[in-house]
Amino acid sequence: MPKMKTRRAAAKRFKAVGNGKFKRKRANLRHILEKKAHDCKKRAGKTDYVDQADLGRVKAMLPYA
């Protein structure tokens, strides 16, 4: 059986962690930051984990993670 291909776009966005979850970056921290509240930017700067509902799809895209 041939090797499964990894979705490269997903590999750049998600990192597997030891407990079976995947780390991801939060949105809203790229541009137009002047008008955004400090709390909003602080929250967006923290890493987050992939939601349970999306976990199966991410695992399918990253078969070797």
CHARMM internal coordinates of N, CA and C (Angstrom, degrees):
IC EDIT
DIST 1 N 1 CA 1.4593
DIST 1 CA 1 C 1.5336
ANGL 1 N 1 CA 1 C 108.85
DIST 1 C 2 N 1.3315
ANGL 1 CA 1 C 2 N 117.67
DIHE 1 N 1 CA 1 C 2 N 134.66
DIST 2 N 2 CA 1.4680
ANGL 1 C 2 N 2 CA 119.37
DIHE 1 CA 1 C 2 N 2 CA -179.55
DIST 2 CA 2 C 1.5256
ANGL 2 N 2 CA 2 C 111.62
DIHE 1 C 2 N 2 CA 2 C -71.05
DIST 2 C 3 N 1.3174
ANGL 2 CA 2 C 3 N 113.73
DIHE 2 N 2 CA 2 C 3 N 161.30
DIST 3 N 3 CA 1.4639
ANGL 2 C 3 N 3 CA 119.66
DIHE 2 CA 2 C 3 N 3 CA 178.01
DIST 3 CA 3 C 1.5242
ANGL 3 N 3 CA 3 C 110.15
DIHE 2 C 3 N 3 CA 3 C -66.68
DIST 3 C 4 N 1.3259
ANGL 3 CA 3 C 4 N 115.69
DIHE 3 N 3 CA 3 C 4 N 146.42
DIST 4 N 4 CA 1.4618
ANGL 3 C 4 N 4 CA 120.21
DIHE 3 CA 3 C 4 N 4 CA 175.56
DIST 4 CA 4 C 1.5208
ANGL 4 N 4 CA 4 C 108.62
DIHE 3 C 4 N 4 CA 4 C -79.82
DIST 4 C 5 N 1.3157
ANGL 4 CA 4 C 5 N 115.97
DIHE 4 N 4 CA 4 C 5 N 145.31
DIST 5 N 5 CA 1.4585
ANGL 4 C 5 N 5 CA 120.08
DIHE 4 CA 4 C 5 N 5 CA 179.51
DIST 5 CA 5 C 1.5266
ANGL 5 N 5 CA 5 C 110.55
DIHE 4 C 5 N 5 CA 5 C -88.96
DIST 5 C 6 N 1.3151
ANGL 5 CA 5 C 6 N 114.76
DIHE 5 N 5 CA 5 C 6 N 141.02
DIST 6 N 6 CA 1.4608
ANGL 5 C 6 N 6 CA 121.92
DIHE 5 CA 5 C 6 N 6 CA 174.62
DIST 6 CA 6 C 1.5165
ANGL 6 N 6 CA 6 C 108.58
DIHE 5 C 6 N 6 CA 6 C -88.79
DIST 6 C 7 N 1.3339
ANGL 6 CA 6 C 7 N 116.81
DIHE 6 N 6 CA 6 C 7 N 136.22
DIST 7 N 7 CA 1.4653
ANGL 6 C 7 N 7 CA 120.12
DIHE 6 CA 6 C 7 N 7 CA 174.26
DIST 7 CA 7 C 1.5173
ANGL 7 N 7 CA 7 C 107.50
DIHE 6 C 7 N 7 CA 7 C -73.92
DIST 7 C 8 N 1.3221
ANGL 7 CA 7 C 8 N 116.23
DIHE 7 N 7 CA 7 C 8 N 110.92
DIST 8 N 8 CA 1.4571
ANGL 7 C 8 N 8 CA 120.82
DIHE 7 CA 7 C 8 N 8 CA -172.71
DIST 8 CA 8 C 1.5286
ANGL 8 N 8 CA 8 C 112.14
DIHE 7 C 8 N 8 CA 8 C -64.40
DIST 8 C 9 N 1.3202
ANGL 8 CA 8 C 9 N 117.78
DIHE 8 N 8 CA 8 C 9 N -35.10
DIST 9 N 9 CA 1.4698
ANGL 8 C 9 N 9 CA 120.20
DIHE 8 CA 8 C 9 N 9 CA 179.07
DIST 9 CA 9 C 1.5250
ANGL 9 N 9 CA 9 C 110.31
DIHE 8 C 9 N 9 CA 9 C -63.10
DIST 9 C 10 N 1.3288
ANGL 9 CA 9 C 10 N 116.42
DIHE 9 N 9 CA 9 C 10 N -39.91
DIST 10 N 10 CA 1.4635
ANGL 9 C 10 N 10 CA 120.26
DIHE 9 CA 9 C 10 N 10 CA 179.04
DIST 10 CA 10 C 1.5247
ANGL 10 N 10 CA 10 C 110.86
DIHE 9 C 10 N 10 CA 10 C -70.75
DIST 10 C 11 N 1.3269
ANGL 10 CA 10 C 11 N 116.98
DIHE 10 N 10 CA 10 C 11 N -35.95
DIST 11 N 11 CA 1.4619
ANGL 10 C 11 N 11 CA 120.59
DIHE 10 CA 10 C 11 N 11 CA -179.38
DIST 11 CA 11 C 1.5234
ANGL 11 N 11 CA 11 C 111.38
DIHE 10 C 11 N 11 CA 11 C -63.45
DIST 11 C 12 N 1.3307
ANGL 11 CA 11 C 12 N 116.69
DIHE 11 N 11 CA 11 C 12 N -30.01
DIST 12 N 12 CA 1.4604
ANGL 11 C 12 N 12 CA 120.53
DIHE 11 CA 11 C 12 N 12 CA 179.39
DIST 12 CA 12 C 1.5304
ANGL 12 N 12 CA 12 C 112.17
DIHE 11 C 12 N 12 CA 12 C -79.31
DIST 12 C 13 N 1.3221
ANGL 12 CA 12 C 13 N 117.33
DIHE 12 N 12 CA 12 C 13 N -18.32
DIST 13 N 13 CA 1.4593
ANGL 12 C 13 N 13 CA 120.97
DIHE 12 CA 12 C 13 N 13 CA -175.00
DIST 13 CA 13 C 1.5233
ANGL 13 N 13 CA 13 C 113.95
DIHE 12 C 13 N 13 CA 13 C -101.77
DIST 13 C 14 N 1.3296
ANGL 13 CA 13 C 14 N 118.02
DIHE 13 N 13 CA 13 C 14 N -24.30
DIST 14 N 14 CA 1.4598
ANGL 13 C 14 N 14 CA 121.64
DIHE 13 CA 13 C 14 N 14 CA -174.34
DIST 14 CA 14 C 1.5189
ANGL 14 N 14 CA 14 C 110.96
DIHE 13 C 14 N 14 CA 14 C -124.63
DIST 14 C 15 N 1.3403
ANGL 14 CA 14 C 15 N 116.08
DIHE 14 N 14 CA 14 C 15 N 143.56
DIST 15 N 15 CA 1.4636
ANGL 14 C 15 N 15 CA 122.07
DIHE 14 CA 14 C 15 N 15 CA 174.93
DIST 15 CA 15 C 1.5267
ANGL 15 N 15 CA 15 C 108.05
DIHE 14 C 15 N 15 CA 15 C -126.07
DIST 15 C 16 N 1.3205
ANGL 15 CA 15 C 16 N 116.99
DIHE 15 N 15 CA 15 C 16 N 132.00
DIST 16 N 16 CA 1.4602
ANGL 15 C 16 N 16 CA 121.32
DIHE 15 CA 15 C 16 N 16 CA 178.69
DIST 16 CA 16 C 1.5267
ANGL 16 N 16 CA 16 C 109.53
DIHE 15 C 16 N 16 CA 16 C -75.35
DIST 16 C 17 N 1.3268
ANGL 16 CA 16 C 17 N 116.12
DIHE 16 N 16 CA 16 C 17 N 140.59
DIST 17 N 17 CA 1.4576
ANGL 16 C 17 N 17 CA 121.25
DIHE 16 CA 16 C 17 N 17 CA 175.70
DIST 17 CA 17 C 1.5286
ANGL 17 N 17 CA 17 C 107.97
DIHE 16 C 17 N 17 CA 17 C -116.93
DIST 17 C 18 N 1.3190
ANGL 17 CA 17 C 18 N 116.84
DIHE 17 N 17 CA 17 C 18 N 169.08
DIST 18 N 18 CA 1.4504
ANGL 17 C 18 N 18 CA 121.62
DIHE 17 CA 17 C 18 N 18 CA -170.03
DIST 18 CA 18 C 1.5131
ANGL 18 N 18 CA 18 C 116.56
DIHE 17 C 18 N 18 CA 18 C -62.14
DIST 18 C 19 N 1.3170
ANGL 18 CA 18 C 19 N 118.30
DIHE 18 N 18 CA 18 C 19 N -27.43
DIST 19 N 19 CA 1.4614
ANGL 18 C 19 N 19 CA 119.94
DIHE 18 CA 18 C 19 N 19 CA -174.79
DIST 19 CA 19 C 1.5311
ANGL 19 N 19 CA 19 C 113.23
DIHE 18 C 19 N 19 CA 19 C -89.75
DIST 19 C 20 N 1.3360
ANGL 19 CA 19 C 20 N 118.08
DIHE 19 N 19 CA 19 C 20 N 15.22
DIST 20 N 20 CA 1.4625
ANGL 19 C 20 N 20 CA 121.03
DIHE 19 CA 19 C 20 N 20 CA 177.70
DIST 20 CA 20 C 1.5140
ANGL 20 N 20 CA 20 C 113.87
DIHE 19 C 20 N 20 CA 20 C 89.35
DIST 20 C 21 N 1.3210
ANGL 20 CA 20 C 21 N 117.30
DIHE 20 N 20 CA 20 C 21 N 0.84
DIST 21 N 21 CA 1.4615
ANGL 20 C 21 N 21 CA 120.51
DIHE 20 CA 20 C 21 N 21 CA 178.98
DIST 21 CA 21 C 1.5228
ANGL 21 N 21 CA 21 C 109.79
DIHE 20 C 21 N 21 CA 21 C -96.46
DIST 21 C 22 N 1.3309
ANGL 21 CA 21 C 22 N 115.34
DIHE 21 N 21 CA 21 C 22 N 173.07
DIST 22 N 22 CA 1.4582
ANGL 21 C 22 N 22 CA 121.59
DIHE 21 CA 21 C 22 N 22 CA 177.76
DIST 22 CA 22 C 1.5173
ANGL 22 N 22 CA 22 C 109.07
DIHE 21 C 22 N 22 CA 22 C -124.70
DIST 22 C 23 N 1.3415
ANGL 22 CA 22 C 23 N 116.30
DIHE 22 N 22 CA 22 C 23 N 131.55
DIST 23 N 23 CA 1.4582
ANGL 22 C 23 N 23 CA 121.38
DIHE 22 CA 22 C 23 N 23 CA 176.24
DIST 23 CA 23 C 1.5111
ANGL 23 N 23 CA 23 C 109.30
DIHE 22 C 23 N 23 CA 23 C -81.82
DIST 23 C 24 N 1.3436
ANGL 23 CA 23 C 24 N 115.79
DIHE 23 N 23 CA 23 C 24 N 148.76
DIST 24 N 24 CA 1.4577
ANGL 23 C 24 N 24 CA 121.01
DIHE 23 CA 23 C 24 N 24 CA 175.54
DIST 24 CA 24 C 1.5180
ANGL 24 N 24 CA 24 C 108.97
DIHE 23 C 24 N 24 CA 24 C -147.03
DIST 24 C 25 N 1.3238
ANGL 24 CA 24 C 25 N 116.26
DIHE 24 N 24 CA 24 C 25 N 162.96
DIST 25 N 25 CA 1.4616
ANGL 24 C 25 N 25 CA 121.80
DIHE 24 CA 24 C 25 N 25 CA 176.24
DIST 25 CA 25 C 1.5292
ANGL 25 N 25 CA 25 C 108.51
DIHE 24 C 25 N 25 CA 25 C -90.80
DIST 25 C 26 N 1.3185
ANGL 25 CA 25 C 26 N 115.76
DIHE 25 N 25 CA 25 C 26 N 150.73
DIST 26 N 26 CA 1.4639
ANGL 25 C 26 N 26 CA 120.46
DIHE 25 CA 25 C 26 N 26 CA 175.74
DIST 26 CA 26 C 1.5230
ANGL 26 N 26 CA 26 C 110.05
DIHE 25 C 26 N 26 CA 26 C -86.95
DIST 26 C 27 N 1.3099
ANGL 26 CA 26 C 27 N 115.47
DIHE 26 N 26 CA 26 C 27 N 158.88
DIST 27 N 27 CA 1.4626
ANGL 26 C 27 N 27 CA 121.58
DIHE 26 CA 26 C 27 N 27 CA -178.51
DIST 27 CA 27 C 1.5341
ANGL 27 N 27 CA 27 C 110.73
DIHE 26 C 27 N 27 CA 27 C -85.86
DIST 27 C 28 N 1.3139
ANGL 27 CA 27 C 28 N 116.23
DIHE 27 N 27 CA 27 C 28 N 177.28
DIST 28 N 28 CA 1.4748
ANGL 27 C 28 N 28 CA 125.36
DIHE 27 CA 27 C 28 N 28 CA 172.03
DIST 28 CA 28 C 1.5220
ANGL 28 N 28 CA 28 C 114.77
DIHE 27 C 28 N 28 CA 28 C 74.05
DIST 28 C 29 N 1.3153
ANGL 28 CA 28 C 29 N 118.51
DIHE 28 N 28 CA 28 C 29 N 33.40
DIST 29 N 29 CA 1.4617
ANGL 28 C 29 N 29 CA 118.91
DIHE 28 CA 28 C 29 N 29 CA 178.12
DIST 29 CA 29 C 1.5264
ANGL 29 N 29 CA 29 C 111.17
DIHE 28 C 29 N 29 CA 29 C -134.47
DIST 29 C 30 N 1.3279
ANGL 29 CA 29 C 30 N 118.13
DIHE 29 N 29 CA 29 C 30 N 28.59
DIST 30 N 30 CA 1.4567
ANGL 29 C 30 N 30 CA 121.09
DIHE 29 CA 29 C 30 N 30 CA -176.94
DIST 30 CA 30 C 1.5321
ANGL 30 N 30 CA 30 C 112.77
DIHE 29 C 30 N 30 CA 30 C -101.94
DIST 30 C 31 N 1.3198
ANGL 30 CA 30 C 31 N 116.91
DIHE 30 N 30 CA 30 C 31 N -45.48
DIST 31 N 31 CA 1.4619
ANGL 30 C 31 N 31 CA 119.80
DIHE 30 CA 30 C 31 N 31 CA -176.14
DIST 31 CA 31 C 1.5185
ANGL 31 N 31 CA 31 C 109.23
DIHE 30 C 31 N 31 CA 31 C -155.16
DIST 31 C 32 N 1.3388
ANGL 31 CA 31 C 32 N 115.54
DIHE 31 N 31 CA 31 C 32 N 173.11
DIST 32 N 32 CA 1.4739
ANGL 31 C 32 N 32 CA 123.18
DIHE 31 CA 31 C 32 N 32 CA -176.06
DIST 32 CA 32 C 1.5320
ANGL 32 N 32 CA 32 C 109.41
DIHE 31 C 32 N 32 CA 32 C 53.57
DIST 32 C 33 N 1.3193
ANGL 32 CA 32 C 33 N 115.74
DIHE 32 N 32 CA 32 C 33 N 53.75
DIST 33 N 33 CA 1.4622
ANGL 32 C 33 N 33 CA 120.43
DIHE 32 CA 32 C 33 N 33 CA -175.28
DIST 33 CA 33 C 1.5267
ANGL 33 N 33 CA 33 C 113.04
DIHE 32 C 33 N 33 CA 33 C -92.08
DIST 33 C 34 N 1.3275
ANGL 33 CA 33 C 34 N 117.44
DIHE 33 N 33 CA 33 C 34 N -15.02
DIST 34 N 34 CA 1.4695
ANGL 33 C 34 N 34 CA 119.73
DIHE 33 CA 33 C 34 N 34 CA -176.76
DIST 34 CA 34 C 1.5158
ANGL 34 N 34 CA 34 C 112.44
DIHE 33 C 34 N 34 CA 34 C -61.72
DIST 34 C 35 N 1.3120
ANGL 34 CA 34 C 35 N 116.64
DIHE 34 N 34 CA 34 C 35 N -41.43
DIST 35 N 35 CA 1.4634
ANGL 34 C 35 N 35 CA 119.95
DIHE 34 CA 34 C 35 N 35 CA -174.86
DIST 35 CA 35 C 1.5272
ANGL 35 N 35 CA 35 C 113.29
DIHE 34 C 35 N 35 CA 35 C -85.24
DIST 35 C 36 N 1.3212
ANGL 35 CA 35 C 36 N 117.68
DIHE 35 N 35 CA 35 C 36 N -6.12
DIST 36 N 36 CA 1.4586
ANGL 35 C 36 N 36 CA 120.40
DIHE 35 CA 35 C 36 N 36 CA -179.49
DIST 36 CA 36 C 1.5250
ANGL 36 N 36 CA 36 C 109.83
DIHE 35 C 36 N 36 CA 36 C -86.60
DIST 36 C 37 N 1.3131
ANGL 36 CA 36 C 37 N 115.41
DIHE 36 N 36 CA 36 C 37 N 142.81
DIST 37 N 37 CA 1.4640
ANGL 36 C 37 N 37 CA 121.40
DIHE 36 CA 36 C 37 N 37 CA -177.36
DIST 37 CA 37 C 1.5243
ANGL 37 N 37 CA 37 C 110.81
DIHE 36 C 37 N 37 CA 37 C -68.87
DIST 37 C 38 N 1.3164
ANGL 37 CA 37 C 38 N 115.32
DIHE 37 N 37 CA 37 C 38 N 153.69
DIST 38 N 38 CA 1.4646
ANGL 37 C 38 N 38 CA 121.48
DIHE 37 CA 37 C 38 N 38 CA -179.61
DIST 38 CA 38 C 1.5323
ANGL 38 N 38 CA 38 C 110.86
DIHE 37 C 38 N 38 CA 38 C -58.35
DIST 38 C 39 N 1.3338
ANGL 38 CA 38 C 39 N 116.45
DIHE 38 N 38 CA 38 C 39 N -42.82
DIST 39 N 39 CA 1.4648
ANGL 38 C 39 N 39 CA 119.99
DIHE 38 CA 38 C 39 N 39 CA -179.04
DIST 39 CA 39 C 1.5193
ANGL 39 N 39 CA 39 C 111.36
DIHE 38 C 39 N 39 CA 39 C -63.67
DIST 39 C 40 N 1.3199
ANGL 39 CA 39 C 40 N 116.17
DIHE 39 N 39 CA 39 C 40 N -38.03
DIST 40 N 40 CA 1.4688
ANGL 39 C 40 N 40 CA 121.12
DIHE 39 CA 39 C 40 N 40 CA 179.11
DIST 40 CA 40 C 1.5217
ANGL 40 N 40 CA 40 C 110.29
DIHE 39 C 40 N 40 CA 40 C -63.16
DIST 40 C 41 N 1.3251
ANGL 40 CA 40 C 41 N 116.19
DIHE 40 N 40 CA 40 C 41 N -44.56
DIST 41 N 41 CA 1.4698
ANGL 40 C 41 N 41 CA 120.75
DIHE 40 CA 40 C 41 N 41 CA -179.43
DIST 41 CA 41 C 1.5267
ANGL 41 N 41 CA 41 C 110.92
DIHE 40 C 41 N 41 CA 41 C -68.90
DIST 41 C 42 N 1.3209
ANGL 41 CA 41 C 42 N 116.29
DIHE 41 N 41 CA 41 C 42 N -36.43
DIST 42 N 42 CA 1.4646
ANGL 41 C 42 N 42 CA 119.95
DIHE 41 CA 41 C 42 N 42 CA 179.75
DIST 42 CA 42 C 1.5294
ANGL 42 N 42 CA 42 C 110.65
DIHE 41 C 42 N 42 CA 42 C -65.92
DIST 42 C 43 N 1.3284
ANGL 42 CA 42 C 43 N 115.85
DIHE 42 N 42 CA 42 C 43 N -42.40
DIST 43 N 43 CA 1.4665
ANGL 42 C 43 N 43 CA 120.42
DIHE 42 CA 42 C 43 N 43 CA 177.49
DIST 43 CA 43 C 1.5232
ANGL 43 N 43 CA 43 C 111.27
DIHE 42 C 43 N 43 CA 43 C -64.31
DIST 43 C 44 N 1.3341
ANGL 43 CA 43 C 44 N 116.06
DIHE 43 N 43 CA 43 C 44 N -41.45
DIST 44 N 44 CA 1.4626
ANGL 43 C 44 N 44 CA 120.71
DIHE 43 CA 43 C 44 N 44 CA -177.32
DIST 44 CA 44 C 1.5216
ANGL 44 N 44 CA 44 C 112.02
DIHE 43 C 44 N 44 CA 44 C -68.91
DIST 44 C 45 N 1.3235
ANGL 44 CA 44 C 45 N 117.45
DIHE 44 N 44 CA 44 C 45 N -23.20
DIST 45 N 45 CA 1.4535
ANGL 44 C 45 N 45 CA 120.42
DIHE 44 CA 44 C 45 N 45 CA -179.11
DIST 45 CA 45 C 1.5185
ANGL 45 N 45 CA 45 C 113.52
DIHE 44 C 45 N 45 CA 45 C -76.54
DIST 45 C 46 N 1.3144
ANGL 45 CA 45 C 46 N 116.78
DIHE 45 N 45 CA 45 C 46 N -17.63
DIST 46 N 46 CA 1.4569
ANGL 45 C 46 N 46 CA 120.39
DIHE 45 CA 45 C 46 N 46 CA -178.12
DIST 46 CA 46 C 1.5255
ANGL 46 N 46 CA 46 C 110.51
DIHE 45 C 46 N 46 CA 46 C -81.56
DIST 46 C 47 N 1.3222
ANGL 46 CA 46 C 47 N 115.60
DIHE 46 N 46 CA 46 C 47 N 152.65
DIST 47 N 47 CA 1.4610
ANGL 46 C 47 N 47 CA 118.80
DIHE 46 CA 46 C 47 N 47 CA 176.26
DIST 47 CA 47 C 1.5187
ANGL 47 N 47 CA 47 C 109.07
DIHE 46 C 47 N 47 CA 47 C -78.69
DIST 47 C 48 N 1.3188
ANGL 47 CA 47 C 48 N 115.29
DIHE 47 N 47 CA 47 C 48 N 155.28
DIST 48 N 48 CA 1.4485
ANGL 47 C 48 N 48 CA 121.72
DIHE 47 CA 47 C 48 N 48 CA -178.58
DIST 48 CA 48 C 1.5159
ANGL 48 N 48 CA 48 C 107.83
DIHE 47 C 48 N 48 CA 48 C -132.72
DIST 48 C 49 N 1.3060
ANGL 48 CA 48 C 49 N 116.80
DIHE 48 N 48 CA 48 C 49 N 171.82
DIST 49 N 49 CA 1.4528
ANGL 48 C 49 N 49 CA 121.51
DIHE 48 CA 48 C 49 N 49 CA 178.62
DIST 49 CA 49 C 1.5221
ANGL 49 N 49 CA 49 C 109.78
DIHE 48 C 49 N 49 CA 49 C -114.29
DIST 49 C 50 N 1.3205
ANGL 49 CA 49 C 50 N 115.58
DIHE 49 N 49 CA 49 C 50 N 152.59
DIST 50 N 50 CA 1.4626
ANGL 49 C 50 N 50 CA 120.98
DIHE 49 CA 49 C 50 N 50 CA 178.65
DIST 50 CA 50 C 1.5226
ANGL 50 N 50 CA 50 C 108.09
DIHE 49 C 50 N 50 CA 50 C -64.81
DIST 50 C 51 N 1.3275
ANGL 50 CA 50 C 51 N 116.35
DIHE 50 N 50 CA 50 C 51 N 138.01
DIST 51 N 51 CA 1.4523
ANGL 50 C 51 N 51 CA 122.11
DIHE 50 CA 50 C 51 N 51 CA -178.83
DIST 51 CA 51 C 1.5257
ANGL 51 N 51 CA 51 C 110.65
DIHE 50 C 51 N 51 CA 51 C -66.94
DIST 51 C 52 N 1.3214
ANGL 51 CA 51 C 52 N 115.89
DIHE 51 N 51 CA 51 C 52 N 153.04
DIST 52 N 52 CA 1.4636
ANGL 51 C 52 N 52 CA 121.65
DIHE 51 CA 51 C 52 N 52 CA -178.91
DIST 52 CA 52 C 1.5282
ANGL 52 N 52 CA 52 C 111.55
DIHE 51 C 52 N 52 CA 52 C -58.55
DIST 52 C 53 N 1.3216
ANGL 52 CA 52 C 53 N 117.68
DIHE 52 N 52 CA 52 C 53 N -35.09
DIST 53 N 53 CA 1.4635
ANGL 52 C 53 N 53 CA 121.52
DIHE 52 CA 52 C 53 N 53 CA -179.06
DIST 53 CA 53 C 1.5261
ANGL 53 N 53 CA 53 C 112.15
DIHE 52 C 53 N 53 CA 53 C -67.44
DIST 53 C 54 N 1.3274
ANGL 53 CA 53 C 54 N 117.93
DIHE 53 N 53 CA 53 C 54 N -27.05
DIST 54 N 54 CA 1.4651
ANGL 53 C 54 N 54 CA 121.92
DIHE 53 CA 53 C 54 N 54 CA -177.80
DIST 54 CA 54 C 1.5229
ANGL 54 N 54 CA 54 C 113.12
DIHE 53 C 54 N 54 CA 54 C -100.21
DIST 54 C 55 N 1.3127
ANGL 54 CA 54 C 55 N 117.41
DIHE 54 N 54 CA 54 C 55 N -4.58
DIST 55 N 55 CA 1.4612
ANGL 54 C 55 N 55 CA 121.32
DIHE 54 CA 54 C 55 N 55 CA -172.98
DIST 55 CA 55 C 1.5260
ANGL 55 N 55 CA 55 C 112.45
DIHE 54 C 55 N 55 CA 55 C -61.03
DIST 55 C 56 N 1.3135
ANGL 55 CA 55 C 56 N 117.71
DIHE 55 N 55 CA 55 C 56 N -40.78
DIST 56 N 56 CA 1.4676
ANGL 55 C 56 N 56 CA 121.16
DIHE 55 CA 55 C 56 N 56 CA -179.76
DIST 56 CA 56 C 1.5108
ANGL 56 N 56 CA 56 C 112.31
DIHE 55 C 56 N 56 CA 56 C -62.75
DIST 56 C 57 N 1.3222
ANGL 56 CA 56 C 57 N 116.55
DIHE 56 N 56 CA 56 C 57 N -40.81
DIST 57 N 57 CA 1.4671
ANGL 56 C 57 N 57 CA 120.68
DIHE 56 CA 56 C 57 N 57 CA 179.55
DIST 57 CA 57 C 1.5235
ANGL 57 N 57 CA 57 C 111.11
DIHE 56 C 57 N 57 CA 57 C -66.55
DIST 57 C 58 N 1.3226
ANGL 57 CA 57 C 58 N 116.76
DIHE 57 N 57 CA 57 C 58 N -40.33
DIST 58 N 58 CA 1.4667
ANGL 57 C 58 N 58 CA 119.93
DIHE 57 CA 57 C 58 N 58 CA 179.91
DIST 58 CA 58 C 1.5278
ANGL 58 N 58 CA 58 C 109.93
DIHE 57 C 58 N 58 CA 58 C -67.41
DIST 58 C 59 N 1.3182
ANGL 58 CA 58 C 59 N 117.59
DIHE 58 N 58 CA 58 C 59 N -40.70
DIST 59 N 59 CA 1.4655
ANGL 58 C 59 N 59 CA 120.60
DIHE 58 CA 58 C 59 N 59 CA 178.34
DIST 59 CA 59 C 1.5250
ANGL 59 N 59 CA 59 C 111.23
DIHE 58 C 59 N 59 CA 59 C -63.03
DIST 59 C 60 N 1.3284
ANGL 59 CA 59 C 60 N 117.08
DIHE 59 N 59 CA 59 C 60 N -36.44
DIST 60 N 60 CA 1.4622
ANGL 59 C 60 N 60 CA 120.23
DIHE 59 CA 59 C 60 N 60 CA 178.77
DIST 60 CA 60 C 1.5272
ANGL 60 N 60 CA 60 C 111.09
DIHE 59 C 60 N 60 CA 60 C -67.81
DIST 60 C 61 N 1.3257
ANGL 60 CA 60 C 61 N 117.27
DIHE 60 N 60 CA 60 C 61 N -33.79
DIST 61 N 61 CA 1.4628
ANGL 60 C 61 N 61 CA 120.76
DIHE 60 CA 60 C 61 N 61 CA 179.70
DIST 61 CA 61 C 1.5234
ANGL 61 N 61 CA 61 C 112.12
DIHE 60 C 61 N 61 CA 61 C -75.95
DIST 61 C 62 N 1.3421
ANGL 61 CA 61 C 62 N 116.93
DIHE 61 N 61 CA 61 C 62 N -24.77
DIST 62 N 62 CA 1.4654
ANGL 61 C 62 N 62 CA 121.62
DIHE 61 CA 61 C 62 N 62 CA -178.07
DIST 62 CA 62 C 1.5322
ANGL 62 N 62 CA 62 C 109.12
DIHE 61 C 62 N 62 CA 62 C -121.30
DIST 62 C 63 N 1.3331
ANGL 62 CA 62 C 63 N 118.07
DIHE 62 N 62 CA 62 C 63 N 76.23
DIST 63 N 63 CA 1.4652
ANGL 62 C 63 N 63 CA 119.80
DIHE 62 CA 62 C 63 N 63 CA -173.09
DIST 63 CA 63 C 1.5222
ANGL 63 N 63 CA 63 C 114.54
DIHE 62 C 63 N 63 CA 63 C -66.07
DIST 63 C 64 N 1.3270
ANGL 63 CA 63 C 64 N 119.00
DIHE 63 N 63 CA 63 C 64 N -23.50
DIST 64 N 64 CA 1.4657
ANGL 63 C 64 N 64 CA 121.07
DIHE 63 CA 63 C 64 N 64 CA -176.54
DIST 64 CA 64 C 1.5180
ANGL 64 N 64 CA 64 C 113.21
DIHE 63 C 64 N 64 CA 64 C -107.01
DIST 64 C 65 N 1.3255
ANGL 64 CA 64 C 65 N 117.83
DIHE 64 N 64 CA 64 C 65 N 11.69
DIST 65 N 65 CA 1.4664
ANGL 64 C 65 N 65 CA 121.08
DIHE 64 CA 64 C 65 N 65 CA -178.77
DIST 65 CA 65 C 1.5170
ANGL 65 N 65 CA 65 C 110.59
DIHE 64 C 65 N 65 CA 65 C -87.15
END
COOR INIT
IC SEED 1 N 1 CA 1 C
IC BUILD
